[in-house]
Amino acid sequence: MNLSQRDIQAFLALASQKNFTRAASLCHLSQPAFSALIRALETTVGLRLFERSTRHVLLTPEGEQFLLSAQRIAAEFAACEKAMRATAQLVQGRVAVALLPSLAAGWLPPVLRSFAGQHPGVQLQVFDVLSEPCIAAVANGDADFALAAIRADTPDLRAEPFCSDRFHLVCPANHPLAALDEVQLPDLAAWPFVHLARHSSVRQYLDAAFFPQTMQTLVEVEQLATVMGLVKAGLGISVVPALALFHFAQPGLVTRPLHLPGMDRQIYLVRRREPQLSVAAQALYQLMQQKRPDFSHIA
């Protein structure tokens, strides 16, 4: 059975008005066109829905039964239209984004504050995980897009450069390295080093830069906040990307830029090639591109 929203509206109009002229006017149709629509509807359902006389238009018993279904269908149409309008106008919706913890903790909150202020009805979900889980979240459909330090260009995923950041030494303010005007790679090898875990993109960049030199690894940890605490306690030094420097804006700590060839870490914006982003996800995607991190003020 092929019924349209127009069919249902015409039926309900005639059922309520009990008059072809008034019902046709409600549907913005001429009376002949409206009558033809009702006849076509009865032909489609295979039942006579209205009893017609010169004075009355009444529902048949079958029409009374059809009325219940028509009212339910009309309510579903109305709810669907309302939901689609709300989605199109960003009154409602859902966006999930996966990104590196350093981005999630420092750069993301002001971006989400701006987005939520404009679209308070949109639900937000954030996965603050390392690069490989970021990519997996997009590939699995758990996240709409991701910011990761992996260029995941595959038949299913596409990646575009988002931003890059340089690496910085962090050490106690009274450490001998804090007095140097420019810190070189060999300067770091002599001191106990607090490392991030081997599966982090920061560690992978550092291992590549220091190879084949060895470092005096004091300890490996998972979280940048732990790195900060250990360095602040004077247990060792570390190297972190500019995106993470907010963790180290602490009394007693200093940061120094490292000018090392090939040590700019590239961050990529990764999304699925198909399907297209939802309206809400596209809005956050564009806002993030407008508010990319800017490190031009950092020496």
Secondary structure, DSSP 8 states (H G I E B T S, - for coil): ----HHHHHHHHHHHHH--HHHHHHHTT--HHHHHHHHHHHHHHHTS--EEE-SS-EEE-HHHHHHHHHHHHHHHHHHHHHHHHHHHHTTSSEEEEEEE-HHIIIIIHHHHHHHHHHH-TTEEEEEEE--HHHHHHHHHTTSSSEEEESS----SSEEEEEEEEE-EEEEEETTSGGGG-SSB-HHHHTTSEEEEE-TTSHHHHHHHHHHTT---EEEEEES-HHHHHHHHHTTS-BEEEEGGGGGGG--TTEEEEEB--TT--EEEEEEEESSS---HHHHHHHHHHHHT----TT--
